[in-house]
Amino acid sequence: MMTRALGAHSLARDLGNWQDDSNRRSAARPAYRALAEGIRLLVHDGRIPLGVALPSERELASVLELSRTTITSSYSVLRDEGYLISRQGSRSTVALPHGTRQNGLMFRAHLPDSDNSVVDLSYAAMAAPAEAVEQAYSAALQSLPQFLPTHGMEPVGIAALRDVIAERYRRRGLDTAPEQIMVTSGAQHALRLLLSVLTAPGDRVLIDHPTYPNALEAIRRVGARPVPVPIRPEAGSSGAWDLDGVRSAARQTAARMAYLIPDFHNPTGLCLDESGREELSKIARETRMMLVVDETMVDLWLDAPSPGPVAAYGPGKGSADVVTIGSAAKSFWGGLRVGWIRADPALITRLAGARAAVDLGTPVMDQLAAAHLLADDELVLARRRAELREQRSAMLDALADRLPDWVPTIGSGGMSLWLRMTAPVSTALAATAPNYGVLLAAGPRFGVEGAFERFVRLPYARVADDLRRGVNGVAMAYETLAVDRDLGEPRLVI
Ligand SMILES: Cc1ncc(COP(=O)(O)O)c(C=O)c1O
């Protein structure tokens, strides 16, 4: 297998203003040290995937307009610190120093002072719109008798629901027949089925980096290998997806499949723009890589709706190279356990065959309820979006007040903020936060190989009061880590 190589221009772009930053901190810091630090932070942030080769010293010196000696010294610092591994006759590849993933920090246990009810910010999921869900199940009960004379098990789903789902795609500009739809027990089930049919152990699967943690787990469980392609939040919707990176990673690793979340991405909330969608479907076609697009969050646009399904873009609209996953979990309620796959009818048939080894269909009552909710969704979704907008502002206000140094990515939808902290202490923070009444998912859960120690996801899927309490707890936990803001390193508190 060919080693993936990082281009000098890509690295220069990701390093951004590394020199200015080092000047601010210490005018006396030599350039080679500042450069090594810049690269080290990119590794921790998941911007440089582990195992890729850094640009040659000559190439990087030329792009950064530095002397070759500076680059050699920088690489040598990184090598000494364990961030670069050199093998004879090949380029140095990026690594994490031994023991980084378990950083061994220990913390004093604190109990919350008075209020010991826990704010669970480890899930990005809302409570149900109770009235609408109750009505949907009442209607489902009315429709149930017509199914009772049948055996009730349908691997592709009941016709009534497949019709509604196909109609929703058509409304969004993507011609779809019910034969292209398979109902699943959630989007996670959909992905797992697709992985089992489309990949074999050892196959590469491209992923957004960061990405949805349970998707990563599913990829690993089938023995496939996730290939991270960094998301760049600071580049905004037009540049956050490094599509050149997707193309070159697809070519260099001969990936079978890409699993991407271009619609209000979990955890950043970013949304890929039109030209990006066009380009993505072109890449899938050129590289013969199956593109699996997870649209679980698509209804939760807060600032602007999604430009449209990725499968509707590109030269052959409705392309067989793009498979779309959907779900009722975020739009309505996770407890419904209803999701779906939109794909070529031939693939739907293969998936239905594979499904029998796992389950024999999604419960009819849940499918009927989902059909009612999806067929008449406008009011419920408008309310949900309004709630999320309000909650997002409440969380941003609380953060500005309690953790003003943290930098949030504010995507145009979804349910969570992805925050860059001033120090790489995410795992320690998640371990300490329960002592302050908050549950958190640490940044590294959203990436591979220990990346994202400087990041944390905070969902705003709860009422504003809970969010304020949650942020307060996170801030108190962060303070105990005694972060030295200048050095950006954690210090042990005994
Ligand atoms: C991007 C993404 N995909 C899939 C899922 C799982 O969806 P479901 O509950 O339909 O299995 C989630 C849930 O958080 C998600 O955020």
The ligand as an SDF file (V2000), in Angstrom:
LIG
                    3D

 16 16  0  0  0  0  0  0  0  0999 V2000
  -24.6910   11.9400   11.3390 C   0  0  0  0  0  0  0  0  0  0  0  0
  -25.4980   10.8990   12.0290 C   0  0  0  0  0  0  0  0  0  0  0  0
  -25.7560    9.7420   11.3980 N   0  0  0  0  0  0  0  0  0  0  0  0
  -26.4820    8.7790   11.9790 C   0  0  0  0  0  0  0  0  0  0  0  0
  -26.9850    8.9220   13.2440 C   0  0  0  0  0  0  0  0  0  0  0  0
  -27.7900    7.8130   13.8410 C   0  0  0  0  0  0  0  0  0  0  0  0
  -29.0980    7.9560   13.4210 O   0  0  0  0  0  0  0  0  0  0  0  0
  -30.2510    6.9250   13.8220 P   0  0  0  0  0  0  0  0  0  0  0  0
  -30.7030    7.2940   15.2000 O   0  0  0  0  0  0  0  0  0  0  0  0
  -31.2960    7.1120   12.7920 O   0  0  0  0  0  0  0  0  0  0  0  0
  -29.6630    5.5470   13.7930 O   0  0  0  0  0  0  0  0  0  0  0  0
  -26.7470   10.1080   13.9450 C   0  0  0  0  0  0  0  0  0  0  0  0
  -27.2530   10.2930   15.3130 C   0  0  0  0  0  0  0  0  0  0  0  0
  -26.7360   11.0660   16.0790 O   0  0  0  0  0  0  0  0  0  0  0  0
  -25.9810   11.1170   13.3110 C   0  0  0  0  0  0  0  0  0  0  0  0
  -25.7130   12.2770   13.9290 O   0  0  0  0  0  0  0  0  0  0  0  0
  1  2  1  0
  2  3  1  0
  2 15  2  0
  3  4  2  0
  4  5  1  0
  5  6  1  0
  5 12  2  0
  6  7  1  0
  7  8  1  0
  8  9  2  0
  8 10  1  0
  8 11  1  0
 12 13  1  0
 12 15  1  0
 13 14  2  0
 15 16  1  0
M  END
$$$$
